[in-house]
Every structure is written in C-alpha cells, then in structure tokens.
Amino acid sequence: MATDASGLVGFAAGMLSGATKLVVGHPFDTIKVRMQTNTSFKGPLDCLWTTVKNEGVKGLYKGATPPLVGWTIMDSVMLGSLHNYRMCLKCMIWPDSPELPFTGKVVAGVLAGWTVSFVAAPIEHVKALLQVQYNSGSKKYNGPIDCVTKLVQQKGVFGGLYHGLFATMLFRTNFCFWWGSYDLITKWFERNTNMSSASINFWAGGLSGTVFWATAYPSDIVKQQIMCDDVANPKYKTWMEACKAVYKRGGARAYFRGFLPSILRSFPVNASALAVFEATLRVLKPSEPAKVPLQAAEVIADPMD
C-alpha cells in the first residue's frame, strides 16, 4: 500500500470522501429504504415528493448520523481486512503467482464483506429505523443514541443492536460480484484504452458498484424487512420468513421495489467520493502528484452506504 493515503492525509481524505457519500447518496438511500418497507408509495418520485412535502428536505437525511460516523470505521475495517485477506491468500495458496488471481480477489472481497458486517450491521440497523420514522406520530426514537439505548434495553447488544447480522452478512456475500466485476472491468480498460490508472480506477469503481447493486438488491430488500422489524416482537423469526413475506406481497417484482433510486445512486456516489478523495490528496500533498494507492473500489470501500 502506498503512503499517499496513509496516516493523517489518508484519514482526512477518507473522512471527506465519506461525507461526500452522505451528502450525495443519503437522500437516494432514504427513498430506497422507505419504498422497500412501505408499499403505499406509487414510485420513487411519489416517495420523494411525499417526504419533502411532509417533512421538508431534512426528511431525506433522516438517519444520516450513523453512516456519517460509521463510514470512517467501516472503511478502515474493510480496507484493512481486504488487504490482509489478499496477503494471506497470496502466501498460502498462490505463493508463486506474480499477483493474486481472479478467484483470490473474489474470495478476499467476500471475506472482507463478512468481516465488515460486524461493524455495518448495528450502523445500518439504527439508520434504517430512523429513516422509516415518517412523522411525529410514528416517532419511536429521538435520535441515534436514543435508538441504540432502546434496542439494547429491549433485547441486549446481540439480539437488539445486532438484529439482522446474518442478513447483513448474506447481503455482503454479493461482494463477489463487486470485486469480480471490478477486476474484469479494470483489465478490459487496461487492454483497450489509453486512460490513466486513476481514470481506469474511477470508471471501474463506479461501474462495478453498479454491478454489485444490480445483483445484490433482492437480498438488501430482505435485510431491510428484518432491520425495520420490531425487535421486541418480530414478525420474522428467520431470514427465510422475511424472504417469503416479500414474495407474498408482490411476487418476484417485490424484490426490486425501490431499485431505481438505488441504481441511480450507485455510480455518482462512488464516483464523487473518489473524486473528493483524490482532490484532497492533491491539496494536502501538493508537492507530490497524488497516486491512487488502492483500486478505486477499495478506496470507496463499501458500496452500501
């Protein structure tokens, strides 16, 4: 790992990158979560209009504090575990290979996804519960701290705060598509274009993030049902029960409810986050041309946010 994104410079750039993801992506995420958990909306535009009309623009940023705080931690866990898994796989299985092969990159990505799930699950749980509070009449939590406190009081840390951990890990198993497509797209650009490494990473990161959401979205639907459930008296005892309940509500199409805001969010969020990351590196280290220390998707770390 190069030194440009290490230490305080990389930390500062990562924080600004995470803040950019929040500003650009959170309104899309709020619309997505509300459509996934409420069938009264006619479509994403209706959900957007109803939210802004009843709650103002700030309604689109409900639940924003947990991901803003959590993305810094999640990115660190994701990058660190991904790097170490790649190193271990290279040394243990492919010691004579000049680089980790495609299969190894995919496996490392999935393992990193499972690892970061232990950080992501409580953050995403609190975020989802706050996002589906539509007005004062349905308000159960006064903010993220109040939400965490009540969840732990109801069912403890694992049963309350970590409710939905398995669904989170299953969702992030789809990182195989994220890392796999990133590697394939990167190699295609390298063979067929004259773009710089930074440009290739930028486009490959955004496109592979879109591939991830196109394949992982149904499992995200099920995850949101579980996370927005009442932990004290849950409707769904297992992941499969939640999966079947989604199908009963609308057949196969129900697994893609709210898909449009999610897929529209994917590329610009990842692209803007990386642009801010690189710009920050150039500003903080103007004497050296900023290099891309990791693959773009690794810098962005987690496309859920």
SULSULHU-V68528 format. One record per pair of residues at least 6 apart in sequence whose C-alpha atoms are under 6 Angstrom apart, sorted by the first residue. I is the first residue (numbers start at 1). GAP is how many residues later the second one is. D is the distance in Angstrom with one decimal. If there is no record, write none. Layout:
# SULSULHU-V68528
I_GAP_D ; I_GAP_D
This chain:
# SULSULHU-V68528
2_291_5.1 ; 13_264_5.0 ; 13_267_5.4 ; 17_256_4.6 ; 17_259_5.7 ; 17_260_5.3 ; 20_253_5.6 ; 21_248_5.4 ; 21_252_5.7 ; 24_245_5.9 ; 25_240_5.9 ; 25_244_5.6 ; 27_33_4.7 ; 27_34_5.9 ; 28_233_5.4 ; 30_30_5.9 ; 32_226_4.8 ; 32_229_6.0 ; 34_98_6.0 ; 35_223_5.1 ; 36_221_5.7 ; 36_222_5.8 ; 41_6_5.6 ; 62_69_5.1 ; 63_64_4.5 ; 63_67_4.9 ; 63_68_5.3 ; 66_57_5.6 ; 75_226_5.3 ; 77_39_5.9 ; 78_34_5.9 ; 78_38_5.7 ; 81_31_5.5 ; 82_26_6.0 ; 82_30_5.1 ; 85_23_5.3 ; 86_22_5.6 ; 90_10_5.7 ; 106_70_5.0 ; 106_73_5.6 ; 106_74_5.4 ; 109_66_5.8 ; 110_63_5.3 ; 110_65_5.3 ; 110_66_5.6 ; 113_59_5.1 ; 114_55_5.2 ; 117_52_5.6 ; 121_44_5.4 ; 122_39_5.3 ; 122_40_5.3 ; 125_102_5.4 ; 129_99_5.6 ; 133_6_5.4 ; 141_6_5.2 ; 151_9_4.8 ; 151_10_5.6 ; 152_8_5.3 ; 152_9_6.0 ; 164_62_5.9 ; 164_63_5.6 ; 167_56_5.1 ; 171_48_5.4 ; 174_42_5.7 ; 177_35_5.6 ; 178_30_5.4 ; 178_34_4.8 ; 181_27_5.4 ; 182_22_5.7 ; 182_26_5.0 ; 185_19_5.7 ; 186_18_5.6 ; 201_94_5.9 ; 201_95_4.8 ; 202_94_5.8 ; 205_91_5.2 ; 205_92_4.6 ; 206_61_4.6 ; 206_64_5.6 ; 206_65_5.7 ; 210_56_5.5 ; 218_37_4.7 ; 222_20_6.0 ; 222_21_5.6 ; 236_6_5.5 ; 281_9_5.9 ; 282_8_5.5
